[in-house]
Amino acid sequence: MTDPKDKLMDALLREHASDEEQRDRAIAAIEAAIDSSEEQEDAPSSGRLLPRVAAAILFLSVAGIAGLAIYEKMQPGAPVIAEQQLSAADQAMVDDVMPSKPLSAPEPLREEAPPVAMRLAPAEDVGAERPKVKDEALQRKPTSPSQSPKLLAAAVPESAVFVPDVPLETDSIDAGTSAHLGMGFGASGAGSGDSRGGFGLPSRAGADISARDLDRERYGQLTGQAWTSATKNPLSTFSIDVDTASYTNLRRILTEGGNVQPDAVRIEEMINYFDYDYPQPDGQPFAVQSDLMECPWNSVHHLVRIGIQGKDMSKAERPVSNLVFLIDVSGSMSSVNKLPLLRQSLMTLLEELDARDKVSIVVYAGAEGLALAPTQVNEEGREKVRLALDKLNAGGSTNGGAGIKLAYKTATEQFIEGGVNRVILASDGDFNVGVTGQGELVDLVKKNAKSKVFLSVLGFGGGNLNDAMMESITNDGNGNYYYIDSEREGRKVFLQNLTGTLVTIAKDVKIQVDFNPAKVQAYRLIGYSNRRLRDEDFNNDKVDAGDIGAGHTVTALYEVVPHGVRMPDVGLVTPSEYKQPVVPEQAIPLNPKTSPNWLTVRLRHKTPEGNKSELQKFPLAGDPVVLSEAPVDFKFAAGVALFGMKLRDSDYIGDADWILVEQLTKEIGENDPHGYRAELRKLVEIAKQRDE
């Protein structure tokens, strides 16, 4: 028969141990208490031992719930724990020391995360209310056993709040400002961005990616492009996109074992992560080509590829740079795959700058501050930048709007005519103080973009990633968006593609495809769901669009239905019962006066300093090539698109399976010097295994 004291120990441990590590510590403490009791007593007695065990458990439980309540005040976005009922006495005790608002359990701390130095300060010294708990409807109060009001009251004085410990003897921030920055300066945490495996997939060190964490990540709503009749609407208009964040974010989720949210899959960013062998432009900022092949997942359809190649620029040709690093140092950035990895990535960029360039650092958390005044990157200045980056430590809430204003102000004051003037925002996007609404921040960035200062956004980490916010502020801010999941990716963004990342060669680039209804029944654009423009926006120079950097390649794919083929059922609108019945569309007969072109690609772009767009036209004619004879690059891009559609569980790919994805992406070709295409094959294998 089970000993009653063993049943009591087991029940209490299951109730109060939040993870294996805490449970092990509790068991060790109880065993120590039992050993001590047995040494002091001549004969063991369950009647004398049980009170000692219960006292040890009760002490651990009270200390744990007190620490949880204190920690909860610092972690408003923590995950939810199961709701249980408190006794009236317990509730009164908690209310004595905590505000009457819902609480949630803290996220388990990772050992590799750098510690945040904290101090207790009177509330009046901080000059602001504590930040409100986000998603209050989801928060729950933790269960507690009988607790000691004196113990909790001693733990948290009523007039105190937690603020980061900021030494006042820094060179870069004055004492009056630093006390209110909501950031800590101290020894930097050791980062981990090493690759693992033969494919260079990011390390899982520091990862904390449960299904609950992924549910807290925010993505914009995406709707797949439906079939459009070429007769009724022959024009398809969209903004160019060179962002790659979606691919690297998906790589993180897949390699860490998470479930992919369909809205996290932006297919155009997956395709454009890879380089393609397009011809270099001749006398223009970029060259455009288009071609046609048999559609891999529906052999009676065709696949159109539009490829754009930005003009390459050597390091010697790179213009002088005025860069302002806008760095999020809020509490949510403390994880090893956030601020420490951010620091490593910016150090990589620092390697490529020289004495011609200037760097400034603006930080934001509870308030904004200039952590490094504009500094030339000579040997002395390079060391100043390194020291400033090393001093950054995470702590506080996030006031992104205030930081953006100061960063643009700093960049504008140091503006270099004909140079690279850019704000580089690095964050997880978890804005929760000040200007926080997505619309407000987009408007703020859009307004500042008129100053001819461009924007790069670097996303980091997971669990509370606000991907929707990060992508939105770049769409309308003359910017591009990258997600950095490893030190290797940081080097790719800033070292291998330095000029392409920083040097804009054409802005407000718009594409309009004019389909010939004599050749095409219907078409659909693959991806670019949130980049669509109205047809009339194409000629309107007041409408913003995406930018192309030096050496960038951009690819867009259309699936088209030629005449003589049955129209697909998916995405077609049922005609109104109250209108004259519509006769199914028939092929428009070709005659000598009819164009042989399938379509014409029109592009508009402005120079980086210009306000008036230029127009170019590129027709596409000829027969589609069969899949077996198609260029390797074309088949690879189609494979990446199919990979994305499989992750989104698209209705437009019929019975296409993972084997087809593998077949399309297995031919790497010669354009893979860094192994990125080989890495994709490993991701496909992971997704395939999870889908089986």
N, C-alpha and C positions, 0 to 999 in steps of 0.2 A: 504494500500500500504506500502511496506517495506521501512523503513527509509534508505536513501542513506548511512548514516554513519554506520548503522548496517550492510549493505551489505559489505562496505569497511572493517570493523572490521572482519567480518566472513571470507572474502577472504584472508586477510593478515594472520590471525591466521592459517587457513588451510595450507597456503603455507609455513609458517616458524616455526610452532610448531612441533617438531620432535616426541613428545610423549605426553601423557595425562598430565604428571606432568609439562612439560614445558608450555603446553597450559594453564593449570590452573594458573600458575604463571603470564603469560602474561595477561590473563583476569583480574586477581586480580589487576595488576598494572594499567591497563586501567580504570577499575572501580574506583580505587582510584583517578586517574587523573580527571575522570568525576565528582566524588563527590567533589573534591577540587574546580573544576571550578564552580560547582553549588553553593557552599558556598560563593564564592567570587563575583558571579554575581547576581544581583537582579532578572533578568529574563533570563531563558535559551534561548539560540539562537543557532540553528544548524550552522549558518554561523560562529559564534565565537567559538563553541565547536569543530567542525570538525578539524580545524588546530591543536588544542591541542591533540586530540586523535591520529591524524596522526603522530604528533611529538613523542608521547609516543611510538607508534608502531615502528616508524623508529629507535628511540634510542635502543629499545630492539633488533630489527633485526640486527643493526650494531654491537652491543655488542655481540650478539650471533654468527654472522659470524666471527667476530674477534677471539672469543674464540674457535670456531670450527677450524679455520685455524691454531691456535697455537697448539691446542690439536692434530690435524691431524699429525703434525710433530713428535709427540710422539707415534702415533699409526699407523704404516705403514700397518698393516694387517687388518685395519678396514673394515667393510662391505661397499658395494657399495651403493650409493644413486642415485636417478634418475638424468639423465643428462639433464640440461637445459642451454640455451644460455645466456652468459653474454654480457652486452653492452661493447663497446670498451672502454669507460671510466672506467667502473668497472674492466675490465680485466687489464688495465694498472695500476690501483691502487693496485690490488692484486699482480701483478708482481713486484711492487716496493719493496715488503717486503717478498715475497715467491719465491722460485726457480720455474722455469717453468717446473714443473712435475705434473702429474695428482694427484688429491687429492681424498680422500674419507671421508665420514661422520664417526665420531667416534662411536664406540659401546657404547650404553647407560651404564653408570656406575651403578653398584648395590650398594645400601646403605650399605650392610654388608661387602663389600670389604674393606680391610684395606687401608687407604690412603698412597700414596707414597710421602714422603717428597721430594720437588724439590727446586732447586736453579738455578739462572741464573749464568752462568760462561762464560768467553770469550772462543771463539772456540779454540784459540791456547792453552788453558789450557788442553783441552781434548785430543788433539794430534791425532785426527782421524776425517775422514769425517762422516757426518751423515749417518746412515744406509740407504741403498736404500729401496724404497718402494717395498714390495713384490707384485707379481701379478700385475705389473704396467698396463698391458693391461686391467685389470678389473676396474681400479680406475677412478673416475669422479670428476670434480670440482664442488663444491657446488654452488647453485644459491645464489646470494646475491642481495639485493636491493641497491639503491644508497648509497654509503658508504663514510666515511670520511677518506682520506689517512692519515691525521694527527693522527687519533685515532689508526689505525692499525700500523703505524710506531712507535708510542709510546709504543704499546703493545709488540713488538718484536724487540729489537735492532738488526741491521744487523750482528753484531759481536758476537752474543750470541746463544748458543744452550742450551737445557735442559739436565742436568745430575742429577742423584740422589744426595740428600744431605747426605754425608757420614761424620759423626764425625770422627776426626782424633785421638781421645784419646782412641781407642780400644786397648785391650791387645793382641788380636789375629792377627791383621794385622797392619803392620807398616804404618806410615803416607804416605810414598812415594807410596806404593802399593794401599792403600785404595782409594786414589783420582781417581784411574783409574779402579776400579773394576766394575763400572756400577751397583753397588748394594747399598742398603740403610740399615743401622742398626738403629733400633728403636723399639718402642713398637710393639709387635706382635699383629696381628689382631685376633679377636675372631673367632674361627672356629666353624663350625656346621657340625656334622656328625651323628646326632642322627637318629635313625631308626623311621619309622612311620608305623602305622597300625599293625595288628596282625602278619604279615609275616616278619616284620623287613626290609621292603623295605627302601632304602635310602631316607632321607629327600630331599625335593625339594628346601630347603632354598638355596639361592644363585644361583639357576639354571637359565641359560639364553640360552635356547635351541630352537631356531627358525629353520625353514627349511633352512634359509640362513646360519645359523651357522653350521648346519650339513653338508651342501654342502662344507664348507671349511675344514672339517676334511678329513684327508688323510689315505686311506687304500690300502694295496697291492692288486693286482688283483688276484682273486682266480677262478680256474676252477674246477668244480666238476669232480671227477674221473669217467671216462667212463668204460663201460664194456670191459673186456679183455678176449680173448680166452685162456683158460687153455692149450689147445693143442699147440697153436702157442707161447705162452709166459707164462709158468707155474710159473714164479718167480715174486714176488711183493716185492720191497725193499723200506724201508723208515726209516727216523730217528725218534727216540722216541721224544715225546713232553709232558712236564709236565706243560706248561704254562696254565694260567687260565684267562688271561686278556680279551679275547673276551667275556666270559660270563658276567663278571661284567660290562664291557662297554655296552653290550646289555641291561643289567638290568637298567643302567642309562638312556639309550635312551628310552626304553619302559616306565619306570615309569615317565619320564619327558615329555612324549607325542610326542617324535620325530619319524621320519620315519627311519626304519632300512635299511642301505645300504647293499646289499647282500655281498659285499666284507668285511664287518665288521664281518661276521658270520664265524668263524672258528670252525667247529663242534667238532673237537677233543678237543679243549679247553673248550667247553661247557660240554662235557662228563667228562673230567678230573677235572672239578671244584669240583666234588662230590667224597666222599670216598666210597669204595666198600669193601665188606667183603671177601677179598682174603686171603688164608692161608699165614702165616709167613714163610720166607725162613729157610732152615735148612743147615747151614754151607756155604751159598752163600750170596752175597749182596742182591739178590732179588729172588723171586719165580715166576714161570710162570705157568699159567693154561689156557686151552682153552676149549670151549664147543660150542654146536650147538643147535639151536632151530628153529622152524618155523618162517619165516619172517613175522612180523605183518602186513605190508602193501602189501604183495604179498604172499599168503599162499602156493603157489607152489615153492617158493624160500626158501632158508635157510639163517639164520643169524649166522655168526661165531663171537664169542667173544674171544679175546686174552687179558688176564688180568695179570698184573705184579704188584707185591707187594714188595716195598722196605723194607729192614730190619728196624724195629723200633729201636729207640735209646732214652734212657732216658736222662733227663737233666743232671744227674750225669756223663753220658758217653760222653756228648758233649765236643769236643776238644776246646782248647783255641782259641779265635777269634781275628783277626786283621781286623777291618772293617773300610773302608773309605767311608763316606757318600759324594757323589758327587751331589750337590744340585743346581738346576737351580733357580737363583734368578732374572731372567730377567723380564721385564715389563709384559710379557704375563702370569706370574705366580701370579699376584696380586689377582685374584679372590679367594673368600672364600673357594671354593672347590679345590684349588690348594695349594699354599704355606702354609696357615694355617692348612689345612688337612694333608699335608705332615709332618708338624711339629708335629702334634698329633700322626701320625703313627710312627714316629721315636722315640718319647717319649715312646710309648708302647714297642718298641724294647729295649729301654734303661732299662726298668723295669726288663728285663730278663737277662741282662748282669751282670757280677760281676768283682771283682778285678783282675781276671786272664786276662780279655779282654782289648784290646786297641781300641780306637775310634779316628778317625780323621775326619775333615770336610773340604772339598774343595768346593768352590762356583765358579760359572761361570755366567757371563753376558757379558758385553763388554770385559772383560778380566778375567783370572782366578786368584784365590787367595786361600791361606791356611787360612781358618777362625778359625780352631782349630788344633794345632799341635797334634801329637799322644799322647793320654791321657789315662792312666789306669782308669778303671771304678770302683774305690773305692768310698767312700762317697764324698771325696773332688773332685775327677775327675768327678763323676756323676753330681755334681752341675755345674762344668765348661762346661760340654756338654750341660746341660739345658740352661745355660746362652747364650752359642754360638748359639743354635737353636732359642732362644727367640729374639736375635738381628737380625735375618735374615729378610730382607724386600725386596720387589720386585721392580726392576727398571733397565732399560737398555735393550740392545739387547742381543742376545744369541750367545755366542761363545762356542758351545759344544765341538768341537774338542780340543781346548786348555785345557778345564777342564778335559777331559778324560785323556789326557797325564799326567797332574799333579797328578790326582787321582791314576793312575797306578804306577807312579813313587813313590808316597808316600807309597802305599801298598807294593811295591817291597822292598823298603828300610826297612820296618818293618816286612818283611816276617817271618812267624813262621813255622818251619819245623813240619809237621804233624798236623798243626792247620788249622783253617778256615781263609783263606786269600781271602777277597772279597771286591769288589767295589760295592756300592749300589747307582745306578744312579736314581735320582728322578726328573722328568720333565714332561712337556706336549709334549716334542719332537719337539718343534718349533725352530729348529736351523736355524739361518739366518745370521751368521757372521763367518768368518774364514773357517774351513773345514766344508762345509755344504752339499755337495753331499752325497746321501745315500751310493753310492759305496765307497767313500773316508772314511766315518765313519765306515762302515763295515770292510774295510781293516785295519783301525787303531785299532779297537777292536780285530779283529782276530789276528793281530800281537802281541798285548799285552796279549792275552789269552795264548800264549805259555809260559808266565812267571809263569804259574800255579796259577795265581790269577783269581778267578771266578767272574762272573758278575751277579748282580740282577738289573733289571730295573723296576721301579715303575712309571706307568703312572697316570696322574692326569688331571681332568678337561675336558672340552669340548669346542666346537666352533672352536678351532684351533689345536685339537689333531692330532699329526702325528703318528698314530698307525703303519703305514707301517715302519717308521724309527725305532721306538722302538722295533718292533718285529724282524726286520732284524739284528740289532746289537746284539741281544741275540742269534739268530740262529747260528751264527758263532763265538760267543764269550764265549763259555763255560758258558752260562748264562740262566736265566729264566726271564719271563716277567709277571708281575702282574699289573692289573689296580685297583686302589683304589678309590671307589666312595663314601665311608662313613667311619666314625671312626670305625664302626663295622667291616668293611672289613679290615681296617688297623690292627685291633686286630687279625683277623683271620690269616692274612698273617704272622704277627710277633710274636703273642703270642701263639695261638693254634698250629701253625705249625712251631715253631721256628727252631727246628733242621732240619726239612724237607726243610725249606726255605734256610737255611744257609749251612748245612752239606751235601756235595756231597759224595755219597757212590759208584757211578759208573759213568764214563764219556764216551762220544762217543758211546752211546748205539744205535745199529742198529738192525732192525728187517728185516728178509727176510722170507717170507712165500712161501713154495714150494707146489703148488697145484697138486693133483693127477688127471691127465686128464681122468683117468678111472672112476672117481666119479664126477668130476666137469666139466661142459661145459664152464662156464664163471664166472668171479668174478669182484667185484669192491670194492675198499677200500672207506669207508665213512669218509670224512675229510682228514686231512694230505696233503692237496693239495700242500702246499709249503714246504713239508718235504720229498718229493719223492727223492729217490736216484737211480742212475744207478745200475743195477745188479752187475756190476764189482766193484762198490764202497764198497760193503759189506765186501769184504776181504782186502780192501786197508786201512791200518791203518793210512794213511796220510789224509784220508777224515774225517772231523769233523762231529759229530752228537750230539744229545741231551744228557743231564745228568739226573740222578735220585738222589733225595735227600732222606735222611733217612725218612722212613715211607710213602713215596709217593706211590700212586697207579696210574697206567697207563692203559688205556683201549683203544683197537682198535677193530672196527667192520668191518666185510666184509659181503656183500650180495653175495650169490653164487647161480648159476643156476645148479641144478643137471641134470643128463641125464634123458631123457624121457620127458622133459619139453621144450616147444617152447622157442627159444631164443628171448629175448626182442629186439624191433626195435631201441630203444633209444641208441645212442652212437655207433652203428655199422657202419662200413665203407663200402660204396658201392664198390664192386670189380671193377678193371679196365676193360675197354672194350677190351683192347689189350692183356689181358692174358687169358689163358685157363680157361673156366668157372669152378668155384669152386663148388664142390658138397657139400651140407649142411652137417655139421659134424654129424656123427652118434655116438652113444654110443660105447665106446671101451669095448668089452665084458670082463667080469670078468672071471678069471680062478684061479685055486688053487695057481698059482704063483704070482697073482696080489695082491698088498698090499691092505688091508682093510682100510687104512688111507685115510681120506679126504685130509689131508695136513700135512706138518711138519713145525713147527715154529722154525726158527734158530735165535739165538741172539748172537751178539758180543758186548763186553764191555771191557773197560779198568778200572783199579783201578784209583783212583784220582791222584796218583803219577806216574802211569805207562804209558808206550808208546806202549806196545804190547797188543793186544786184546785177549780175551778168547772166545771160541765158546761153545754154549750150544744148544741142540736140544730137541724139544718137539712135538711128533706126536699127531694127533687128529683122533680118530676113534669112531665108534658107531653111533647110529641113533639119529636124531634130536628129541628133546622133543617138544610136542605140546605147543602152546602158553599158554594155561590155566595152564599147569603144570611146566612152566619154573620158574627158581629162580626169586625172586622179584628184586634183583639187576640187573639181565640180562634184564628184562622187563623195568626197570627204565632207564637203559642206552640206550635201544632202543627208549624209549619215548623221551629222551633228543635229540638223533640223529634225530628223526622225527621232533621234534620242530625246530631244526636248519635247516633241509631241507625245512620245510614249510616257514621259514623266508627267505630262499634263493630262494623260488619258484622253487624248484628242479623238473626236468623232470622225475626223477627216482622213484617217489613215487605214480604215478598213481592218483587214486581218494581218497587217504588217507586224512581224514579231521581232524579238531581240536578235535572232539569227541574222535578219536582214540588216539591222543596225551594225552588227559585227562585220558583216561582209562589206558594207559601204565604207567603214572606217579602218579596215585592216590594211589598206594600201596607204602607207604613210607618205611615200614619195621622198623627194630630196629636200623638202622645205620644213625640216623638223630638227634643226641643230641643237635645240635644248630639250628635246624629248617630250614636248607638250602633247603632240598627237599620240604618242605611245601611252602617255598617261591617261588620255581619254579612253583608250581601250580597257584599262583597268577599271575605270568608273562604270563603263558599260557592263562589265562583268559583275560588279557589285550590284548594280540595279537589276540585272537579269536574275541573279540568285535570289534577291529579295522578292522578286515578282513571281517566282515559281512556287 
